Amino acid sequence: MKGSNLIARQVSRLRYQRGWTQDELADILQKTGWRIIRSGISKIEGGSMYVPDFRLIWLASVFKVQVSDLLPEIDWRAPVVDTLGKYIATEKLIPPAKLLLPVSFESAQFTPNKEERRLHGIRIEG
């Protein structure tokens, strides 16, 4: 199932390799200062819980692995959206239309066109 984080499968795999239950992993993380319970581990492994980047360092430390070991193998030749789409729900990858600001390429920098400037109240001098 696609979810909200890239590390779901790896956390589950690393926990399983160590013979830890979700409760045991939660207990270990609690001892290091992360306030988490078994259901939180379940949500991470199920991909339904977003995991901020600083938590990756926490997990890597507990598992005694590199942060990169928590990430899936990435095909760097494929488009980013396609690659991430294998792990993250599509609706989480595409920003809402109201957040997108179309740009045009002018004199080596990106600038909004006249219509976008008017719509968004942008004033550009010069």
N, C-alpha and C positions, 0 to 999 in steps of 0.2 A: 504494500500500500504506500502511495506517495504521501508525504507529509510536510512537516515544517523544518526539518533539519537534514543534514547530509550524513550525520554520524550514527543513525539508528542501527543499521546492520552491524557496524563495527563495534559499537558498545555492547550489543548483544553477543557478538562473536567473542570479544575479549573477556566478557564476564563468564561465558560458557567455558572458554578455554581454561579459566582459573578455577572452575568448579564452584563459582559463587552463585547464590540465589540473588534475586532482585533485592530481597531484604538485607542480605549480607553486603551487597554493594552500597545500598543506602546507608547502612550502619558505618561502613568504612568512610564514606563521603561525609557523614555527619561528624565523625571524629576529627576530620580535617577542617571542619567549620562550615560545610555546605549544608544548609537546612533543607533536607530532602527526605522523602519517605519512599516506600516501595512503589506506590502508585506513580510517583514522579519518574522513577526509573522505568516503569512500564510505559509511561507516556513518551519518554525519550526514545526507548527502543521501538515503540510503535510509530514514531515519527510525528506524533501529534503535538509534541512540546517543542517550542523554539528553544534553541540552546545558544546563548550569547557566546561570543568568541572567548571571553576570559574563562568560561567554564571548560573550554577545550583543554586549557592548560591544567586545570584542576583534574579532569578525567585522565589526561595523559600521565600526570604525576601519580595518581592512584594505580593506574594500570602499568606504570613504569615503561611507557612507550613514548615515541615522538608524537607530537601533535599531528603530523602528517599521517601517522598510522591510524588515526581516527577517521580520516577522510576516505571516500571511495576512490577507486582507480578512475582517473579522468582521461578521456581521449581528447588531447589538446588540439587535434586537427578538426574536431567537430565544432559546430556552432555552440556557443555557451548555453543558449536556451535549450537546445536539444540535449546536451549533456546533463544539465541541471534538471531538466524535465524528467529524467529517469528516476529522480529521487524526491523532487519537490513538486507539490501540486501546482499545476499550471497557473491557477488564479493567484498564487503567491509570487509568481515570477514576473507577472505583467503588472506594472503600476496602473492604478486607475487612470482613465483618460484625462480627468481633471488635473492630474499631476504632470502630465506630459506637456511640454512646450516645444512645438515644432520649430526648427531652426533652418536658416538658409546659410550657405557658405559664401561669405564675402570677405575679400582681402585678408585671407589667412586667419580668420577667426569666425567663430559661430555667432551669429546674431539673429534675433527674431525678425521676421519680416514685418512690414508695416501693419498688416492685419493683426498679427499676434501682439505687436506692441500696443495697438489700440485696445484689443480685448483684455490684455493683462495690465494695462495702465503703465507700460514701460516707456520711459523717456530716454532716448539715446541722443547725446549731443554730437554734433559734427556731422 
